[in-house]
Amino acid sequence: MSKEGSNKLTYAIKNLRKHWEIAKEHWQDQVQRDFEQNHLFPLETRVNATIRSMDKLSEVTAKVRRDCS
């Protein structure tokens, strides 16, 4: 298993964060803060945990392939 999937996810969450920062320049109210707190921050937390898990799985899969070769 390659790291392609986790790399794509890393790029996507960084891109989302970049665009969110731009959006926040024009959207500064309680709804924006609620959205960030209730949706964006939890999403980033989950995505980062998923990336770490995918990387670990990639390491384990590579080890299994080496051990079985």
Phi and psi restraints in degrees (range 20) as a CNS / XPLOR table:
assign (resid 1 and name C) (resid 2 and name N)
       (resid 2 and name CA) (resid 2 and name C) 1.0 -88.5 20.0 2
assign (resid 2 and name N) (resid 2 and name CA)
       (resid 2 and name C) (resid 3 and name N) 1.0 171.5 20.0 2
assign (resid 2 and name C) (resid 3 and name N)
       (resid 3 and name CA) (resid 3 and name C) 1.0 -88.7 20.0 2
assign (resid 3 and name N) (resid 3 and name CA)
       (resid 3 and name C) (resid 4 and name N) 1.0 10.9 20.0 2
assign (resid 3 and name C) (resid 4 and name N)
       (resid 4 and name CA) (resid 4 and name C) 1.0 -57.0 20.0 2
assign (resid 4 and name N) (resid 4 and name CA)
       (resid 4 and name C) (resid 5 and name N) 1.0 -44.0 20.0 2
assign (resid 4 and name C) (resid 5 and name N)
       (resid 5 and name CA) (resid 5 and name C) 1.0 -63.3 20.0 2
assign (resid 5 and name N) (resid 5 and name CA)
       (resid 5 and name C) (resid 6 and name N) 1.0 -46.4 20.0 2
assign (resid 5 and name C) (resid 6 and name N)
       (resid 6 and name CA) (resid 6 and name C) 1.0 -69.8 20.0 2
assign (resid 6 and name N) (resid 6 and name CA)
       (resid 6 and name C) (resid 7 and name N) 1.0 -32.0 20.0 2
assign (resid 6 and name C) (resid 7 and name N)
       (resid 7 and name CA) (resid 7 and name C) 1.0 -65.2 20.0 2
assign (resid 7 and name N) (resid 7 and name CA)
       (resid 7 and name C) (resid 8 and name N) 1.0 -41.2 20.0 2
assign (resid 7 and name C) (resid 8 and name N)
       (resid 8 and name CA) (resid 8 and name C) 1.0 -64.3 20.0 2
assign (resid 8 and name N) (resid 8 and name CA)
       (resid 8 and name C) (resid 9 and name N) 1.0 -41.0 20.0 2
assign (resid 8 and name C) (resid 9 and name N)
       (resid 9 and name CA) (resid 9 and name C) 1.0 -66.9 20.0 2
assign (resid 9 and name N) (resid 9 and name CA)
       (resid 9 and name C) (resid 10 and name N) 1.0 -40.2 20.0 2
assign (resid 9 and name C) (resid 10 and name N)
       (resid 10 and name CA) (resid 10 and name C) 1.0 -60.2 20.0 2
assign (resid 10 and name N) (resid 10 and name CA)
       (resid 10 and name C) (resid 11 and name N) 1.0 -46.8 20.0 2
assign (resid 10 and name C) (resid 11 and name N)
       (resid 11 and name CA) (resid 11 and name C) 1.0 -60.5 20.0 2
assign (resid 11 and name N) (resid 11 and name CA)
       (resid 11 and name C) (resid 12 and name N) 1.0 -43.5 20.0 2
assign (resid 11 and name C) (resid 12 and name N)
       (resid 12 and name CA) (resid 12 and name C) 1.0 -63.4 20.0 2
assign (resid 12 and name N) (resid 12 and name CA)
       (resid 12 and name C) (resid 13 and name N) 1.0 -43.3 20.0 2
assign (resid 12 and name C) (resid 13 and name N)
       (resid 13 and name CA) (resid 13 and name C) 1.0 -71.5 20.0 2
assign (resid 13 and name N) (resid 13 and name CA)
       (resid 13 and name C) (resid 14 and name N) 1.0 -33.7 20.0 2
assign (resid 13 and name C) (resid 14 and name N)
       (resid 14 and name CA) (resid 14 and name C) 1.0 -67.2 20.0 2
assign (resid 14 and name N) (resid 14 and name CA)
       (resid 14 and name C) (resid 15 and name N) 1.0 -39.9 20.0 2
assign (resid 14 and name C) (resid 15 and name N)
       (resid 15 and name CA) (resid 15 and name C) 1.0 -65.5 20.0 2
assign (resid 15 and name N) (resid 15 and name CA)
       (resid 15 and name C) (resid 16 and name N) 1.0 -41.7 20.0 2
assign (resid 15 and name C) (resid 16 and name N)
       (resid 16 and name CA) (resid 16 and name C) 1.0 -60.3 20.0 2
assign (resid 16 and name N) (resid 16 and name CA)
       (resid 16 and name C) (resid 17 and name N) 1.0 -45.3 20.0 2
assign (resid 16 and name C) (resid 17 and name N)
       (resid 17 and name CA) (resid 17 and name C) 1.0 -61.4 20.0 2
assign (resid 17 and name N) (resid 17 and name CA)
       (resid 17 and name C) (resid 18 and name N) 1.0 -42.8 20.0 2
assign (resid 17 and name C) (resid 18 and name N)
       (resid 18 and name CA) (resid 18 and name C) 1.0 -60.7 20.0 2
assign (resid 18 and name N) (resid 18 and name CA)
       (resid 18 and name C) (resid 19 and name N) 1.0 -46.3 20.0 2
assign (resid 18 and name C) (resid 19 and name N)
       (resid 19 and name CA) (resid 19 and name C) 1.0 -69.7 20.0 2
assign (resid 19 and name N) (resid 19 and name CA)
       (resid 19 and name C) (resid 20 and name N) 1.0 -33.4 20.0 2
assign (resid 19 and name C) (resid 20 and name N)
       (resid 20 and name CA) (resid 20 and name C) 1.0 -63.9 20.0 2
assign (resid 20 and name N) (resid 20 and name CA)
       (resid 20 and name C) (resid 21 and name N) 1.0 -42.1 20.0 2
assign (resid 20 and name C) (resid 21 and name N)
       (resid 21 and name CA) (resid 21 and name C) 1.0 -60.8 20.0 2
assign (resid 21 and name N) (resid 21 and name CA)
       (resid 21 and name C) (resid 22 and name N) 1.0 -37.6 20.0 2
assign (resid 21 and name C) (resid 22 and name N)
       (resid 22 and name CA) (resid 22 and name C) 1.0 -66.6 20.0 2
assign (resid 22 and name N) (resid 22 and name CA)
       (resid 22 and name C) (resid 23 and name N) 1.0 -43.9 20.0 2
assign (resid 22 and name C) (resid 23 and name N)
       (resid 23 and name CA) (resid 23 and name C) 1.0 -62.5 20.0 2
assign (resid 23 and name N) (resid 23 and name CA)
       (resid 23 and name C) (resid 24 and name N) 1.0 -37.4 20.0 2
assign (resid 23 and name C) (resid 24 and name N)
       (resid 24 and name CA) (resid 24 and name C) 1.0 -64.6 20.0 2
assign (resid 24 and name N) (resid 24 and name CA)
       (resid 24 and name C) (resid 25 and name N) 1.0 -21.7 20.0 2
assign (resid 24 and name C) (resid 25 and name N)
       (resid 25 and name CA) (resid 25 and name C) 1.0 -65.8 20.0 2
assign (resid 25 and name N) (resid 25 and name CA)
       (resid 25 and name C) (resid 26 and name N) 1.0 -23.8 20.0 2
assign (resid 25 and name C) (resid 26 and name N)
       (resid 26 and name CA) (resid 26 and name C) 1.0 -114.0 20.0 2
assign (resid 26 and name N) (resid 26 and name CA)
       (resid 26 and name C) (resid 27 and name N) 1.0 -9.4 20.0 2
assign (resid 26 and name C) (resid 27 and name N)
       (resid 27 and name CA) (resid 27 and name C) 1.0 -128.6 20.0 2
assign (resid 27 and name N) (resid 27 and name CA)
       (resid 27 and name C) (resid 28 and name N) 1.0 97.7 20.0 2
assign (resid 27 and name C) (resid 28 and name N)
       (resid 28 and name CA) (resid 28 and name C) 1.0 -132.0 20.0 2
assign (resid 28 and name N) (resid 28 and name CA)
       (resid 28 and name C) (resid 29 and name N) 1.0 78.9 20.0 2
assign (resid 28 and name C) (resid 29 and name N)
       (resid 29 and name CA) (resid 29 and name C) 1.0 -145.6 20.0 2
assign (resid 29 and name N) (resid 29 and name CA)
       (resid 29 and name C) (resid 30 and name N) 1.0 -175.8 20.0 2
assign (resid 29 and name C) (resid 30 and name N)
       (resid 30 and name CA) (resid 30 and name C) 1.0 -65.0 20.0 2
assign (resid 30 and name N) (resid 30 and name CA)
       (resid 30 and name C) (resid 31 and name N) 1.0 -35.3 20.0 2
assign (resid 30 and name C) (resid 31 and name N)
       (resid 31 and name CA) (resid 31 and name C) 1.0 -62.3 20.0 2
assign (resid 31 and name N) (resid 31 and name CA)
       (resid 31 and name C) (resid 32 and name N) 1.0 -42.3 20.0 2
assign (resid 31 and name C) (resid 32 and name N)
       (resid 32 and name CA) (resid 32 and name C) 1.0 -61.1 20.0 2
assign (resid 32 and name N) (resid 32 and name CA)
       (resid 32 and name C) (resid 33 and name N) 1.0 -45.6 20.0 2
assign (resid 32 and name C) (resid 33 and name N)
       (resid 33 and name CA) (resid 33 and name C) 1.0 -65.3 20.0 2
assign (resid 33 and name N) (resid 33 and name CA)
       (resid 33 and name C) (resid 34 and name N) 1.0 -40.0 20.0 2
assign (resid 33 and name C) (resid 34 and name N)
       (resid 34 and name CA) (resid 34 and name C) 1.0 -64.0 20.0 2
assign (resid 34 and name N) (resid 34 and name CA)
       (resid 34 and name C) (resid 35 and name N) 1.0 -43.6 20.0 2
assign (resid 34 and name C) (resid 35 and name N)
       (resid 35 and name CA) (resid 35 and name C) 1.0 -59.3 20.0 2
assign (resid 35 and name N) (resid 35 and name CA)
       (resid 35 and name C) (resid 36 and name N) 1.0 -46.7 20.0 2
assign (resid 35 and name C) (resid 36 and name N)
       (resid 36 and name CA) (resid 36 and name C) 1.0 -61.2 20.0 2
assign (resid 36 and name N) (resid 36 and name CA)
       (resid 36 and name C) (resid 37 and name N) 1.0 -47.3 20.0 2
assign (resid 36 and name C) (resid 37 and name N)
       (resid 37 and name CA) (resid 37 and name C) 1.0 -68.8 20.0 2
assign (resid 37 and name N) (resid 37 and name CA)
       (resid 37 and name C) (resid 38 and name N) 1.0 -41.7 20.0 2
assign (resid 37 and name C) (resid 38 and name N)
       (resid 38 and name CA) (resid 38 and name C) 1.0 -90.3 20.0 2
assign (resid 38 and name N) (resid 38 and name CA)
       (resid 38 and name C) (resid 39 and name N) 1.0 -20.3 20.0 2
assign (resid 38 and name C) (resid 39 and name N)
       (resid 39 and name CA) (resid 39 and name C) 1.0 -124.5 20.0 2
assign (resid 39 and name N) (resid 39 and name CA)
       (resid 39 and name C) (resid 40 and name N) 1.0 -53.3 20.0 2
assign (resid 39 and name C) (resid 40 and name N)
       (resid 40 and name CA) (resid 40 and name C) 1.0 -69.7 20.0 2
assign (resid 40 and name N) (resid 40 and name CA)
       (resid 40 and name C) (resid 41 and name N) 1.0 -50.1 20.0 2
assign (resid 40 and name C) (resid 41 and name N)
       (resid 41 and name CA) (resid 41 and name C) 1.0 -60.7 20.0 2
assign (resid 41 and name N) (resid 41 and name CA)
       (resid 41 and name C) (resid 42 and name N) 1.0 -46.4 20.0 2
assign (resid 41 and name C) (resid 42 and name N)
       (resid 42 and name CA) (resid 42 and name C) 1.0 -62.5 20.0 2
assign (resid 42 and name N) (resid 42 and name CA)
       (resid 42 and name C) (resid 43 and name N) 1.0 -37.1 20.0 2
assign (resid 42 and name C) (resid 43 and name N)
       (resid 43 and name CA) (resid 43 and name C) 1.0 -62.3 20.0 2
assign (resid 43 and name N) (resid 43 and name CA)
       (resid 43 and name C) (resid 44 and name N) 1.0 -46.7 20.0 2
assign (resid 43 and name C) (resid 44 and name N)
       (resid 44 and name CA) (resid 44 and name C) 1.0 -60.6 20.0 2
assign (resid 44 and name N) (resid 44 and name CA)
       (resid 44 and name C) (resid 45 and name N) 1.0 -41.3 20.0 2
assign (resid 44 and name C) (resid 45 and name N)
       (resid 45 and name CA) (resid 45 and name C) 1.0 -61.1 20.0 2
assign (resid 45 and name N) (resid 45 and name CA)
       (resid 45 and name C) (resid 46 and name N) 1.0 -46.8 20.0 2
assign (resid 45 and name C) (resid 46 and name N)
       (resid 46 and name CA) (resid 46 and name C) 1.0 -66.6 20.0 2
assign (resid 46 and name N) (resid 46 and name CA)
       (resid 46 and name C) (resid 47 and name N) 1.0 -41.4 20.0 2
assign (resid 46 and name C) (resid 47 and name N)
       (resid 47 and name CA) (resid 47 and name C) 1.0 -64.3 20.0 2
assign (resid 47 and name N) (resid 47 and name CA)
       (resid 47 and name C) (resid 48 and name N) 1.0 -44.1 20.0 2
assign (resid 47 and name C) (resid 48 and name N)
       (resid 48 and name CA) (resid 48 and name C) 1.0 -63.1 20.0 2
assign (resid 48 and name N) (resid 48 and name CA)
       (resid 48 and name C) (resid 49 and name N) 1.0 -38.7 20.0 2
assign (resid 48 and name C) (resid 49 and name N)
       (resid 49 and name CA) (resid 49 and name C) 1.0 -65.3 20.0 2
assign (resid 49 and name N) (resid 49 and name CA)
       (resid 49 and name C) (resid 50 and name N) 1.0 -39.6 20.0 2
assign (resid 49 and name C) (resid 50 and name N)
       (resid 50 and name CA) (resid 50 and name C) 1.0 -63.9 20.0 2
assign (resid 50 and name N) (resid 50 and name CA)
       (resid 50 and name C) (resid 51 and name N) 1.0 -42.4 20.0 2
assign (resid 50 and name C) (resid 51 and name N)
       (resid 51 and name CA) (resid 51 and name C) 1.0 -61.1 20.0 2
assign (resid 51 and name N) (resid 51 and name CA)
       (resid 51 and name C) (resid 52 and name N) 1.0 -45.5 20.0 2
assign (resid 51 and name C) (resid 52 and name N)
       (resid 52 and name CA) (resid 52 and name C) 1.0 -60.4 20.0 2
assign (resid 52 and name N) (resid 52 and name CA)
       (resid 52 and name C) (resid 53 and name N) 1.0 -41.9 20.0 2
assign (resid 52 and name C) (resid 53 and name N)
       (resid 53 and name CA) (resid 53 and name C) 1.0 -65.6 20.0 2
assign (resid 53 and name N) (resid 53 and name CA)
       (resid 53 and name C) (resid 54 and name N) 1.0 -41.4 20.0 2
assign (resid 53 and name C) (resid 54 and name N)
       (resid 54 and name CA) (resid 54 and name C) 1.0 -63.5 20.0 2
assign (resid 54 and name N) (resid 54 and name CA)
       (resid 54 and name C) (resid 55 and name N) 1.0 -40.5 20.0 2
assign (resid 54 and name C) (resid 55 and name N)
       (resid 55 and name CA) (resid 55 and name C) 1.0 -64.4 20.0 2
assign (resid 55 and name N) (resid 55 and name CA)
       (resid 55 and name C) (resid 56 and name N) 1.0 -41.8 20.0 2
assign (resid 55 and name C) (resid 56 and name N)
       (resid 56 and name CA) (resid 56 and name C) 1.0 -64.5 20.0 2
assign (resid 56 and name N) (resid 56 and name CA)
       (resid 56 and name C) (resid 57 and name N) 1.0 -43.7 20.0 2
assign (resid 56 and name C) (resid 57 and name N)
       (resid 57 and name CA) (resid 57 and name C) 1.0 -61.5 20.0 2
assign (resid 57 and name N) (resid 57 and name CA)
       (resid 57 and name C) (resid 58 and name N) 1.0 -39.1 20.0 2
assign (resid 57 and name C) (resid 58 and name N)
       (resid 58 and name CA) (resid 58 and name C) 1.0 -61.8 20.0 2
assign (resid 58 and name N) (resid 58 and name CA)
       (resid 58 and name C) (resid 59 and name N) 1.0 -42.3 20.0 2
assign (resid 58 and name C) (resid 59 and name N)
       (resid 59 and name CA) (resid 59 and name C) 1.0 -62.5 20.0 2
assign (resid 59 and name N) (resid 59 and name CA)
       (resid 59 and name C) (resid 60 and name N) 1.0 -45.7 20.0 2
assign (resid 59 and name C) (resid 60 and name N)
       (resid 60 and name CA) (resid 60 and name C) 1.0 -64.6 20.0 2
assign (resid 60 and name N) (resid 60 and name CA)
       (resid 60 and name C) (resid 61 and name N) 1.0 -43.4 20.0 2
assign (resid 60 and name C) (resid 61 and name N)
       (resid 61 and name CA) (resid 61 and name C) 1.0 -62.6 20.0 2
assign (resid 61 and name N) (resid 61 and name CA)
       (resid 61 and name C) (resid 62 and name N) 1.0 -41.7 20.0 2
assign (resid 61 and name C) (resid 62 and name N)
       (resid 62 and name CA) (resid 62 and name C) 1.0 -63.6 20.0 2
assign (resid 62 and name N) (resid 62 and name CA)
       (resid 62 and name C) (resid 63 and name N) 1.0 -40.1 20.0 2
assign (resid 62 and name C) (resid 63 and name N)
       (resid 63 and name CA) (resid 63 and name C) 1.0 -64.1 20.0 2
assign (resid 63 and name N) (resid 63 and name CA)
       (resid 63 and name C) (resid 64 and name N) 1.0 -43.8 20.0 2
assign (resid 63 and name C) (resid 64 and name N)
       (resid 64 and name CA) (resid 64 and name C) 1.0 -60.3 20.0 2
assign (resid 64 and name N) (resid 64 and name CA)
       (resid 64 and name C) (resid 65 and name N) 1.0 -44.4 20.0 2
assign (resid 64 and name C) (resid 65 and name N)
       (resid 65 and name CA) (resid 65 and name C) 1.0 -61.6 20.0 2
assign (resid 65 and name N) (resid 65 and name CA)
       (resid 65 and name C) (resid 66 and name N) 1.0 -43.0 20.0 2
assign (resid 65 and name C) (resid 66 and name N)
       (resid 66 and name CA) (resid 66 and name C) 1.0 -64.3 20.0 2
assign (resid 66 and name N) (resid 66 and name CA)
       (resid 66 and name C) (resid 67 and name N) 1.0 -43.1 20.0 2
assign (resid 66 and name C) (resid 67 and name N)
       (resid 67 and name CA) (resid 67 and name C) 1.0 -67.8 20.0 2
assign (resid 67 and name N) (resid 67 and name CA)
       (resid 67 and name C) (resid 68 and name N) 1.0 -29.4 20.0 2
assign (resid 67 and name C) (resid 68 and name N)
       (resid 68 and name CA) (resid 68 and name C) 1.0 -92.1 20.0 2
assign (resid 68 and name N) (resid 68 and name CA)
       (resid 68 and name C) (resid 69 and name N) 1.0 -3.8 20.0 2
